[in-house]
Amino acid sequence: MSLSDLVLSIADNKQMLGLRYAEWATRAPSLEADIAAAAMGLDDLGHSRVLYGCLEPLGADPRGPDRESDAASLRNLAYFDEPWTEWSQFVAANAVLDTAFTAMIEACVGGSVEVLQHRLRKMLMEERYHFLHGRSWLRSGIESGPLDRAWREAIEWFGPPDGETEALHREGKLSMGPTELRFHLEEQLEMKPSHLTIDWEKWDPIRRRGGPGAVDHHTFGMLRGLEEKKYAPPSAAKQTAS
């Protein structure tokens, strides 16, 4: 796994997080939470565009043509495969996964790669509100199921203690490795995951997740622009296809 692979994983996950946030812009428990969901969704969709833009300066772009037709080629966590049906899923993603992604971005900014230092630094300031929002709702109490799952997927996403993320850390390209990232996440949230064991033998180092699966058909179609083509006037659809 290269640094480009890691940045693509951050970008895909930020894109999916932004979409899942946006789905709750009119479904959250309060008007303030509705507004926060919409604002955070826009932030993360914007962040994903910046991250995708970093791939070319980093060298080889790991994106292949299969991304246009195969949802399993996207490098998102399983947590984002399906739309969330409960507010507790939103809160767990906001508090744990969003903060985990920010920790990795912080590791990129603190590393030796200039394009990441310069382009990602602003994200850390914008993510501060995400963290405060997620932590506030987390402290109000949520169901343990989504929270445990978010913790598991965050730790899996950081990677094994002796894997490629740690190698990038030793090379100086990241300022933190998996162990430091986990400690940083626990310190920020002032909590630790309960009874968490990871079977690294089943871990996919490319998609950075512990099992198979893919984004639901509707979401993948929207990502690829298929939904727009379906509802476009015939002339516009022909123009797009040509």
DRENPA-3360 file (N, C-alpha, C; in nm, 2 decimals, always signed):
BEGIN
1 = MSLSDLVL = +0.08/-0.12/+0.00/+0.00/+0.00/+0.00/+0.09/+0.12/+0.00 ~ +0.06/+0.22/-0.09/+0.13/+0.34/-0.10/+0.06/+0.45/-0.02 ~ +0.13/+0.57/-0.01/+0.06/+0.69/+0.05/-0.06/+0.73/-0.03 ~ -0.05/+0.71/-0.17/-0.17/+0.74/-0.25/-0.29/+0.66/-0.22 ~ -0.26/+0.53/-0.19/-0.37/+0.44/-0.15/-0.44/+0.49/-0.03 ~ -0.36/+0.53/+0.07/-0.42/+0.58/+0.19/-0.50/+0.71/+0.17 ~ -0.45/+0.80/+0.09/-0.52/+0.92/+0.06/-0.65/+0.89/-0.01 ~ -0.65/+0.80/-0.10/-0.77/+0.76/-0.17/-0.87/+0.70/-0.07;
9 = SIADNKQM = -0.83/+0.62/+0.02/-0.92/+0.57/+0.12/-0.98/+0.68/+0.21 ~ -0.90/+0.78/+0.25/-0.95/+0.89/+0.32/-1.06/+0.96/+0.24 ~ -1.03/+0.99/+0.11/-1.12/+1.06/+0.02/-1.25/+0.98/+0.00 ~ -1.24/+0.86/-0.03/-1.37/+0.78/-0.05/-1.45/+0.78/+0.08 ~ -1.39/+0.77/+0.20/-1.46/+0.76/+0.32/-1.52/+0.90/+0.36 ~ -1.45/+1.01/+0.33/-1.50/+1.14/+0.35/-1.62/+1.17/+0.26 ~ -1.61/+1.12/+0.14/-1.72/+1.14/+0.04/-1.84/+1.07/+0.09 ~ -1.83/+0.94/+0.13/-1.94/+0.87/+0.18/-2.00/+0.92/+0.31;
17 = LGLRYAEW = -1.91/+0.97/+0.40/-1.95/+1.03/+0.53/-2.04/+1.15/+0.50 ~ -1.99/+1.23/+0.40/-2.06/+1.35/+0.36/-2.20/+1.32/+0.31 ~ -2.21/+1.22/+0.23/-2.34/+1.18/+0.17/-2.44/+1.13/+0.28 ~ -2.38/+1.04/+0.37/-2.47/+0.99/+0.48/-2.51/+1.10/+0.58 ~ -2.42/+1.20/+0.60/-2.46/+1.31/+0.68/-2.58/+1.39/+0.61 ~ -2.56/+1.41/+0.48/-2.66/+1.49/+0.41/-2.80/+1.42/+0.41 ~ -2.80/+1.29/+0.42/-2.93/+1.22/+0.42/-3.01/+1.25/+0.54 ~ -2.94/+1.30/+0.65/-3.01/+1.33/+0.77/-3.04/+1.48/+0.79;
25 = ATRAPSLE = -3.02/+1.56/+0.68/-3.04/+1.70/+0.69/-3.18/+1.74/+0.73 ~ -3.28/+1.65/+0.71/-3.42/+1.68/+0.74/-3.48/+1.58/+0.83 ~ -3.39/+1.49/+0.89/-3.44/+1.38/+0.97/-3.38/+1.38/+1.11 ~ -3.30/+1.47/+1.15/-3.23/+1.48/+1.28/-3.33/+1.52/+1.39 ~ -3.30/+1.49/+1.51/-3.39/+1.52/+1.62/-3.43/+1.66/+1.65 ~ -3.35/+1.76/+1.59/-3.38/+1.90/+1.62/-3.34/+1.98/+1.49 ~ -3.39/+2.10/+1.48/-3.35/+2.19/+1.37/-3.20/+2.21/+1.37 ~ -3.15/+2.24/+1.49/-3.00/+2.26/+1.50/-2.92/+2.14/+1.44;
33 = ADIAAAAM = -2.97/+2.02/+1.48/-2.90/+1.90/+1.43/-2.92/+1.88/+1.28 ~ -3.04/+1.92/+1.22/-3.06/+1.92/+1.08/-2.96/+2.01/+1.01 ~ -2.94/+2.13/+1.06/-2.85/+2.23/+1.00/-2.70/+2.17/+1.01 ~ -2.67/+2.12/+1.13/-2.53/+2.06/+1.14/-2.51/+1.95/+1.05 ~ -2.61/+1.86/+1.03/-2.59/+1.75/+0.93/-2.56/+1.80/+0.79 ~ -2.64/+1.90/+0.75/-2.62/+1.96/+0.62/-2.48/+2.02/+0.60 ~ -2.45/+2.10/+0.70/-2.32/+2.17/+0.70/-2.20/+2.08/+0.70 ~ -2.21/+1.97/+0.79/-2.10/+1.88/+0.79/-2.09/+1.79/+0.67;
41 = GLDDLGHS = -2.20/+1.77/+0.61/-2.21/+1.69/+0.48/-2.14/+1.77/+0.37 ~ -2.17/+1.90/+0.36/-2.10/+1.98/+0.26/-1.95/+1.99/+0.29 ~ -1.91/+2.00/+0.41/-1.77/+2.01/+0.45/-1.70/+1.88/+0.40 ~ -1.75/+1.77/+0.43/-1.68/+1.64/+0.40/-1.68/+1.61/+0.25 ~ -1.79/+1.65/+0.18/-1.78/+1.64/+0.03/-1.68/+1.73/-0.03 ~ -1.66/+1.85/+0.03/-1.56/+1.94/-0.02/-1.42/+1.88/+0.01 ~ -1.41/+1.83/+0.13/-1.28/+1.77/+0.17/-1.24/+1.65/+0.08 ~ -1.34/+1.57/+0.04/-1.31/+1.46/-0.05/-1.25/+1.51/-0.18;
49 = RVLYGCLE = -1.31/+1.62/-0.23/-1.26/+1.67/-0.36/-1.11/+1.72/-0.35 ~ -1.08/+1.78/-0.24/-0.94/+1.82/-0.21/-0.85/+1.70/-0.21 ~ -0.89/+1.60/-0.14/-0.81/+1.48/-0.12/-0.79/+1.41/-0.26 ~ -0.90/+1.40/-0.34/-0.88/+1.34/-0.47/-0.78/+1.42/-0.55 ~ -0.78/+1.55/-0.54/-0.69/+1.64/-0.61/-0.55/+1.62/-0.57 ~ -0.52/+1.56/-0.45/-0.38/+1.53/-0.41/-0.32/+1.41/-0.48 ~ -0.40/+1.32/-0.54/-0.35/+1.20/-0.59/-0.25/+1.21/-0.70 ~ -0.28/+1.30/-0.79/-0.19/+1.32/-0.91/-0.05/+1.37/-0.86;
57 = PLGADPRG = -0.05/+1.48/-0.77/+0.09/+1.52/-0.72/+0.16/+1.42/-0.65 ~ +0.09/+1.32/-0.59/+0.16/+1.22/-0.51/+0.22/+1.11/-0.60 ~ +0.19/+1.11/-0.73/+0.24/+1.01/-0.82/+0.14/+0.93/-0.88 ~ +0.15/+0.79/-0.88/+0.06/+0.70/-0.94/-0.08/+0.72/-0.88 ~ -0.18/+0.74/-0.96/-0.32/+0.75/-0.91/-0.38/+0.61/-0.90 ~ -0.41/+0.56/-0.78/-0.46/+0.42/-0.77/-0.60/+0.40/-0.82 ~ -0.67/+0.50/-0.87/-0.81/+0.48/-0.92/-0.81/+0.41/-1.05 ~ -0.89/+0.30/-1.07/-0.90/+0.23/-1.19/-1.03/+0.25/-1.26;
65 = PDRESDAA = -1.05/+0.20/-1.38/-1.17/+0.21/-1.45/-1.29/+0.14/-1.39 ~ -1.26/+0.04/-1.30/-1.36/-0.04/-1.24/-1.44/+0.04/-1.14 ~ -1.39/+0.15/-1.10/-1.47/+0.24/-1.01/-1.60/+0.29/-1.07 ~ -1.61/+0.29/-1.21/-1.73/+0.34/-1.28/-1.84/+0.23/-1.28 ~ -1.80/+0.11/-1.25/-1.91/+0.00/-1.27/-1.91/-0.09/-1.15 ~ -1.82/-0.09/-1.06/-1.81/-0.19/-0.95/-1.81/-0.11/-0.82 ~ -1.92/-0.12/-0.74/-1.93/-0.05/-0.61/-1.82/-0.10/-0.51 ~ -1.78/-0.23/-0.53/-1.69/-0.29/-0.43/-1.55/-0.23/-0.46;
73 = SLRNLAYF = -1.53/-0.16/-0.57/-1.39/-0.10/-0.59/-1.37/+0.03/-0.51 ~ -1.48/+0.09/-0.45/-1.47/+0.20/-0.37/-1.41/+0.16/-0.23 ~ -1.33/+0.24/-0.17/-1.26/+0.21/-0.05/-1.32/+0.26/+0.08 ~ -1.45/+0.25/+0.08/-1.52/+0.30/+0.20/-1.54/+0.19/+0.30 ~ -1.55/+0.23/+0.43/-1.58/+0.14/+0.53/-1.72/+0.08/+0.52 ~ -1.74/-0.04/+0.58/-1.87/-0.11/+0.57/-1.98/-0.03/+0.64 ~ -1.94/+0.06/+0.73/-2.03/+0.14/+0.81/-2.11/+0.23/+0.71 ~ -2.06/+0.26/+0.59/-2.12/+0.35/+0.50/-2.19/+0.27/+0.38;
81 = DEPWTEWS = -2.19/+0.14/+0.39/-2.25/+0.06/+0.28/-2.39/+0.09/+0.26 ~ -2.47/+0.10/+0.37/-2.61/+0.12/+0.36/-2.65/+0.25/+0.43 ~ -2.76/+0.32/+0.39/-2.80/+0.44/+0.46/-2.83/+0.41/+0.61 ~ -2.81/+0.50/+0.70/-2.84/+0.48/+0.84/-2.99/+0.50/+0.87 ~ -3.04/+0.41/+0.95/-3.18/+0.42/+0.99/-3.20/+0.47/+1.13 ~ -3.10/+0.49/+1.21/-3.11/+0.54/+1.34/-3.02/+0.66/+1.37 ~ -3.06/+0.75/+1.45/-2.98/+0.86/+1.49/-2.85/+0.82/+1.56 ~ -2.86/+0.71/+1.63/-2.74/+0.67/+1.70/-2.63/+0.63/+1.60;
89 = QFVAANAV = -2.66/+0.58/+1.48/-2.56/+0.55/+1.38/-2.49/+0.68/+1.34 ~ -2.57/+0.78/+1.32/-2.52/+0.91/+1.28/-2.42/+0.96/+1.39 ~ -2.46/+0.95/+1.51/-2.38/+1.01/+1.62/-2.25/+0.93/+1.63 ~ -2.25/+0.80/+1.62/-2.13/+0.71/+1.63/-2.04/+0.75/+1.52 ~ -2.09/+0.76/+1.40/-2.00/+0.80/+1.29/-1.94/+0.94/+1.31 ~ -2.02/+1.03/+1.35/-1.98/+1.17/+1.38/-1.87/+1.17/+1.48 ~ -1.89/+1.10/+1.59/-1.80/+1.11/+1.71/-1.67/+1.03/+1.68 ~ -1.69/+0.91/+1.63/-1.57/+0.81/+1.63/-1.51/+0.81/+1.49;
97 = LDTAFTAM = -1.59/+0.79/+1.38/-1.53/+0.77/+1.25/-1.48/+0.91/+1.20 ~ -1.56/+1.01/+1.21/-1.52/+1.14/+1.16/-1.39/+1.19/+1.23 ~ -1.38/+1.16/+1.36/-1.26/+1.20/+1.44/-1.14/+1.11/+1.40 ~ -1.17/+0.99/+1.37/-1.06/+0.90/+1.32/-1.00/+0.95/+1.19 ~ -1.09/+0.99/+1.10/-1.04/+1.04/+0.97/-0.96/+1.17/+0.99 ~ -1.01/+1.25/+1.08/-0.93/+1.38/+1.11/-0.80/+1.35/+1.17 ~ -0.79/+1.24/+1.26/-0.66/+1.21/+1.31/-0.56/+1.16/+1.20 ~ -0.61/+1.09/+1.10/-0.52/+1.05/+0.99/-0.48/+1.17/+0.91;
105 = IEACVGGS = -0.57/+1.26/+0.89/-0.54/+1.39/+0.82/-0.43/+1.46/+0.89 ~ -0.45/+1.47/+1.02/-0.35/+1.53/+1.11/-0.21/+1.47/+1.09 ~ -0.21/+1.33/+1.08/-0.09/+1.26/+1.06/-0.03/+1.29/+0.93 ~ -0.11/+1.32/+0.83/-0.06/+1.36/+0.69/+0.00/+1.50/+0.70 ~ -0.07/+1.59/+0.76/-0.02/+1.73/+0.77/+0.11/+1.73/+0.85 ~ +0.12/+1.65/+0.95/+0.24/+1.64/+1.03/+0.36/+1.56/+0.97 ~ +0.33/+1.50/+0.86/+0.43/+1.42/+0.79/+0.52/+1.51/+0.70 ~ +0.60/+1.44/+0.62/+0.70/+1.51/+0.54/+0.66/+1.54/+0.40;
113 = VEVLQHRL = +0.54/+1.51/+0.36/+0.49/+1.53/+0.22/+0.43/+1.66/+0.21 ~ +0.49/+1.75/+0.13/+0.45/+1.89/+0.12/+0.31/+1.91/+0.07 ~ +0.27/+1.84/-0.03/+0.14/+1.86/-0.09/+0.03/+1.84/+0.01 ~ +0.05/+1.74/+0.10/-0.05/+1.71/+0.20/-0.04/+1.81/+0.32 ~ +0.08/+1.86/+0.35/+0.10/+1.96/+0.45/+0.02/+2.08/+0.41 ~ +0.03/+2.13/+0.29/-0.03/+2.25/+0.24/-0.18/+2.24/+0.22 ~ -0.22/+2.13/+0.15/-0.36/+2.13/+0.11/-0.46/+2.08/+0.22 ~ -0.41/+2.01/+0.32/-0.50/+1.95/+0.41/-0.51/+2.02/+0.54;
121 = RKMLMEER = -0.42/+2.12/+0.56/-0.41/+2.19/+0.69/-0.55/+2.26/+0.73 ~ -0.61/+2.32/+0.63/-0.73/+2.39/+0.66/-0.84/+2.30/+0.70 ~ -0.84/+2.17/+0.66/-0.94/+2.07/+0.70/-0.94/+2.06/+0.85 ~ -0.83/+2.06/+0.91/-0.82/+2.04/+1.06/-0.90/+2.15/+1.13 ~ -0.90/+2.27/+1.08/-0.98/+2.38/+1.15/-1.13/+2.36/+1.13 ~ -1.16/+2.32/+1.00/-1.30/+2.30/+0.97/-1.36/+2.17/+1.05 ~ -1.28/+2.08/+1.07/-1.32/+1.96/+1.14/-1.34/+1.98/+1.29 ~ -1.30/+2.09/+1.34/-1.31/+2.11/+1.49/-1.46/+2.11/+1.53;
129 = YHFLHGRS = -1.54/+2.17/+1.44/-1.69/+2.18/+1.48/-1.75/+2.04/+1.47 ~ -1.70/+1.96/+1.37/-1.75/+1.82/+1.36/-1.73/+1.74/+1.49 ~ -1.60/+1.76/+1.54/-1.57/+1.69/+1.67/-1.65/+1.74/+1.78 ~ -1.67/+1.87/+1.80/-1.75/+1.92/+1.91/-1.89/+1.87/+1.90 ~ -1.95/+1.87/+1.78/-2.09/+1.82/+1.76/-2.10/+1.68/+1.80 ~ -2.01/+1.60/+1.75/-2.02/+1.45/+1.77/-2.00/+1.42/+1.92 ~ -1.90/+1.48/+1.98/-1.87/+1.45/+2.12/-1.99/+1.49/+2.21 ~ -2.05/+1.61/+2.18/-2.17/+1.65/+2.26/-2.28/+1.55/+2.25;
137 = WLRSGIES = -2.32/+1.50/+2.13/-2.42/+1.40/+2.12/-2.38/+1.27/+2.18 ~ -2.26/+1.23/+2.17/-2.21/+1.11/+2.23/-2.22/+1.11/+2.38 ~ -2.19/+1.22/+2.44/-2.21/+1.23/+2.59/-2.35/+1.23/+2.63 ~ -2.44/+1.26/+2.54/-2.58/+1.25/+2.58/-2.63/+1.11/+2.59 ~ -2.55/+1.01/+2.53/-2.58/+0.87/+2.54/-2.65/+0.82/+2.41 ~ -2.59/+0.71/+2.36/-2.65/+0.64/+2.25/-2.64/+0.49/+2.27 ~ -2.70/+0.41/+2.18/-2.70/+0.27/+2.19/-2.56/+0.22/+2.17 ~ -2.53/+0.10/+2.23/-2.39/+0.05/+2.23/-2.36/-0.01/+2.09;
145 = GPLDRAWR = -2.46/-0.07/+2.02/-2.43/-0.14/+1.90/-2.36/-0.05/+1.79 ~ -2.42/+0.06/+1.75/-2.35/+0.15/+1.65/-2.21/+0.20/+1.70 ~ -2.21/+0.23/+1.83/-2.08/+0.28/+1.89/-1.97/+0.18/+1.88 ~ -2.00/+0.05/+1.92/-1.90/-0.05/+1.92/-1.86/-0.08/+1.77 ~ -1.95/-0.08/+1.68/-1.92/-0.10/+1.54/-1.83/+0.01/+1.49 ~ -1.86/+0.14/+1.52/-1.78/+0.25/+1.48/-1.64/+0.24/+1.53 ~ -1.62/+0.20/+1.66/-1.49/+0.18/+1.71/-1.41/+0.07/+1.64 ~ -1.48/-0.04/+1.62/-1.41/-0.15/+1.55/-1.36/-0.11/+1.41;
153 = EAIEWFGP = -1.45/-0.04/+1.34/-1.41/-0.01/+1.20/-1.30/+0.10/+1.20 ~ -1.30/+0.19/+1.30/-1.20/+0.29/+1.31/-1.06/+0.23/+1.33 ~ -1.06/+0.14/+1.43/-0.93/+0.07/+1.46/-0.88/-0.01/+1.34 ~ -0.98/-0.08/+1.27/-0.94/-0.16/+1.15/-0.88/-0.06/+1.05 ~ -0.95/+0.05/+1.03/-0.91/+0.15/+0.93/-0.77/+0.20/+0.95 ~ -0.73/+0.22/+1.08/-0.59/+0.26/+1.11/-0.49/+0.16/+1.06 ~ -0.53/+0.03/+1.06/-0.44/-0.07/+1.02/-0.37/-0.14/+1.13 ~ -0.31/-0.26/+1.10/-0.24/-0.34/+1.20/-0.12/-0.27/+1.25;
161 = PDGETEAL = -0.07/-0.30/+1.37/+0.04/-0.23/+1.44/+0.17/-0.24/+1.36 ~ +0.19/-0.34/+1.28/+0.31/-0.36/+1.20/+0.29/-0.36/+1.05 ~ +0.18/-0.29/+1.01/+0.15/-0.29/+0.87/+0.20/-0.17/+0.79 ~ +0.14/-0.14/+0.68/+0.19/-0.03/+0.59/+0.17/+0.11/+0.65 ~ +0.07/+0.13/+0.73/+0.05/+0.26/+0.79/+0.17/+0.29/+0.88 ~ +0.21/+0.19/+0.96/+0.33/+0.20/+1.04/+0.45/+0.22/+0.96 ~ +0.46/+0.16/+0.85/+0.58/+0.18/+0.76/+0.59/+0.32/+0.71 ~ +0.47/+0.38/+0.67/+0.47/+0.52/+0.63/+0.51/+0.61/+0.75;
169 = HREGKLSM = +0.47/+0.57/+0.87/+0.51/+0.65/+0.99/+0.66/+0.65/+1.01 ~ +0.72/+0.53/+0.99/+0.86/+0.51/+1.01/+0.94/+0.59/+0.91 ~ +0.88/+0.60/+0.79/+0.95/+0.67/+0.68/+0.93/+0.83/+0.69 ~ +0.85/+0.87/+0.79/+0.83/+1.01/+0.81/+0.72/+1.07/+0.73 ~ +0.65/+0.99/+0.65/+0.54/+1.05/+0.56/+0.42/+1.07/+0.65 ~ +0.40/+1.00/+0.76/+0.29/+1.02/+0.85/+0.36/+1.05/+0.99 ~ +0.29/+1.14/+1.06/+0.35/+1.18/+1.20/+0.30/+1.08/+1.30 ~ +0.20/+0.99/+1.27/+0.15/+0.90/+1.36/+0.13/+0.76/+1.29;
177 = GPTELRFH = +0.15/+0.65/+1.36/+0.12/+0.52/+1.32/-0.01/+0.47/+1.38 ~ -0.04/+0.35/+1.35/-0.17/+0.29/+1.41/-0.18/+0.30/+1.56 ~ -0.08/+0.27/+1.63/-0.08/+0.28/+1.78/-0.11/+0.42/+1.83 ~ -0.03/+0.52/+1.77/-0.05/+0.66/+1.81/-0.18/+0.71/+1.77 ~ -0.23/+0.67/+1.65/-0.36/+0.72/+1.60/-0.47/+0.67/+1.70 ~ -0.47/+0.54/+1.74/-0.57/+0.49/+1.83/-0.56/+0.56/+1.96 ~ -0.44/+0.58/+2.02/-0.43/+0.66/+2.14/-0.49/+0.80/+2.13 ~ -0.46/+0.86/+2.02/-0.50/+1.00/+1.99/-0.66/+1.00/+1.99;
185 = LEEQLEMK = -0.72/+0.90/+1.93/-0.86/+0.90/+1.92/-0.92/+0.87/+2.06 ~ -0.87/+0.78/+2.13/-0.92/+0.75/+2.27/-0.90/+0.88/+2.36 ~ -0.79/+0.95/+2.34/-0.77/+1.07/+2.42/-0.87/+1.18/+2.39 ~ -0.89/+1.20/+2.26/-0.99/+1.30/+2.22/-1.13/+1.27/+2.27 ~ -1.17/+1.15/+2.26/-1.31/+1.11/+2.30/-1.32/+1.08/+2.44 ~ -1.21/+1.07/+2.51/-1.21/+1.04/+2.66/-1.28/+0.91/+2.69 ~ -1.25/+0.82/+2.60/-1.31/+0.68/+2.62/-1.23/+0.58/+2.54 ~ -1.25/+0.45/+2.57/-1.19/+0.35/+2.50/-1.29/+0.25/+2.45;
193 = PSHLTIDW = -1.26/+0.18/+2.34/-1.36/+0.07/+2.30/-1.36/-0.04/+2.40 ~ -1.47/-0.11/+2.41/-1.49/-0.22/+2.50/-1.47/-0.35/+2.43 ~ -1.38/-0.44/+2.49/-1.36/-0.58/+2.44/-1.34/-0.59/+2.29 ~ -1.24/-0.51/+2.24/-1.22/-0.51/+2.10/-1.10/-0.59/+2.06 ~ -1.13/-0.69/+1.98/-1.02/-0.77/+1.92/-1.04/-0.78/+1.77 ~ -0.93/-0.76/+1.70/-0.93/-0.75/+1.55/-0.86/-0.88/+1.49 ~ -0.93/-0.94/+1.40/-0.87/-1.05/+1.33/-0.80/-1.00/+1.20 ~ -0.68/-0.97/+1.21/-0.61/-0.90/+1.10/-0.59/-1.00/+0.98;
201 = EKWDPIRR = -0.61/-1.13/+1.00/-0.60/-1.22/+0.89/-0.71/-1.20/+0.79 ~ -0.82/-1.14/+0.83/-0.94/-1.12/+0.74/-0.94/-0.98/+0.69 ~ -0.84/-0.90/+0.73/-0.84/-0.76/+0.70/-0.79/-0.73/+0.55 ~ -0.87/-0.65/+0.48/-0.83/-0.61/+0.34/-0.74/-0.49/+0.34 ~ -0.62/-0.50/+0.31/-0.53/-0.39/+0.32/-0.55/-0.28/+0.22 ~ -0.62/-0.31/+0.11/-0.66/-0.21/+0.01/-0.78/-0.13/+0.05 ~ -0.88/-0.20/+0.09/-1.01/-0.13/+0.13/-1.01/-0.09/+0.28 ~ -0.91/-0.14/+0.35/-0.89/-0.11/+0.50/-1.01/-0.15/+0.58;
209 = RGGPGAVD = -1.07/-0.26/+0.56/-1.18/-0.31/+0.63/-1.18/-0.46/+0.65 ~ -1.25/-0.51/+0.74/-1.24/-0.65/+0.78/-1.33/-0.74/+0.71 ~ -1.41/-0.70/+0.61/-1.50/-0.79/+0.55/-1.55/-0.74/+0.41 ~ -1.61/-0.82/+0.33/-1.66/-0.78/+0.20/-1.78/-0.69/+0.21 ~ -1.83/-0.65/+0.09/-1.95/-0.56/+0.09/-1.92/-0.44/+0.00 ~ -2.03/-0.36/-0.02/-2.02/-0.25/-0.11/-2.13/-0.15/-0.08 ~ -2.12/-0.03/-0.13/-2.22/+0.07/-0.12/-2.35/+0.03/-0.19 ~ -2.46/+0.06/-0.13/-2.59/+0.02/-0.19/-2.60/+0.07/-0.33;
217 = HHTFGMLR = -2.69/+0.00/-0.41/-2.70/+0.03/-0.55/-2.74/+0.18/-0.58 ~ -2.84/+0.23/-0.50/-2.89/+0.36/-0.52/-2.78/+0.47/-0.50 ~ -2.70/+0.45/-0.39/-2.60/+0.55/-0.36/-2.49/+0.54/-0.46 ~ -2.45/+0.42/-0.51/-2.35/+0.41/-0.61/-2.39/+0.47/-0.74 ~ -2.52/+0.45/-0.77/-2.57/+0.51/-0.89/-2.56/+0.66/-0.89 ~ -2.59/+0.72/-0.77/-2.59/+0.86/-0.75/-2.44/+0.91/-0.76 ~ -2.35/+0.84/-0.70/-2.21/+0.87/-0.71/-2.16/+0.88/-0.85 ~ -2.20/+0.79/-0.93/-2.15/+0.77/-1.07/-2.24/+0.86/-1.17;
225 = GLEEKKYA = -2.34/+0.93/-1.12/-2.42/+1.01/-1.20/-2.53/+0.94/-1.27 ~ -2.55/+0.81/-1.24/-2.65/+0.73/-1.31/-2.79/+0.78/-1.28 ~ -2.81/+0.83/-1.15/-2.95/+0.88/-1.12/-2.98/+1.00/-1.20 ~ -2.88/+1.09/-1.22/-2.91/+1.21/-1.30/-2.95/+1.17/-1.44 ~ -2.88/+1.07/-1.50/-2.91/+1.03/-1.64/-3.05/+0.97/-1.65 ~ -3.09/+0.90/-1.54/-3.23/+0.84/-1.54/-3.34/+0.94/-1.55 ~ -3.32/+1.05/-1.48/-3.42/+1.15/-1.48/-3.40/+1.27/-1.57 ~ -3.29/+1.27/-1.65/-3.26/+1.37/-1.74/-3.35/+1.36/-1.87;
233 = PPSAAKQT = -3.38/+1.48/-1.93/-3.46/+1.47/-2.06/-3.39/+1.39/-2.16 ~ -3.46/+1.32/-2.25/-3.39/+1.23/-2.35/-3.28/+1.30/-2.42 ~ -3.29/+1.43/-2.46/-3.18/+1.49/-2.54/-3.06/+1.50/-2.45 ~ -3.08/+1.54/-2.32/-2.96/+1.55/-2.23/-2.90/+1.41/-2.20 ~ -2.98/+1.31/-2.19/-2.93/+1.18/-2.17/-2.84/+1.13/-2.29 ~ -2.89/+1.16/-2.41/-2.81/+1.12/-2.53/-2.68/+1.20/-2.53 ~ -2.69/+1.33/-2.49/-2.57/+1.41/-2.50/-2.46/+1.35/-2.40 ~ -2.51/+1.31/-2.28/-2.42/+1.26/-2.18/-2.36/+1.13/-2.22;
241 = AS = -2.43/+1.04/-2.29/-2.38/+0.92/-2.34/-2.28/+0.93/-2.45 ~ -2.30/+1.04/-2.53/-2.21/+1.05/-2.65/-2.07/+1.10/-2.61;
% end
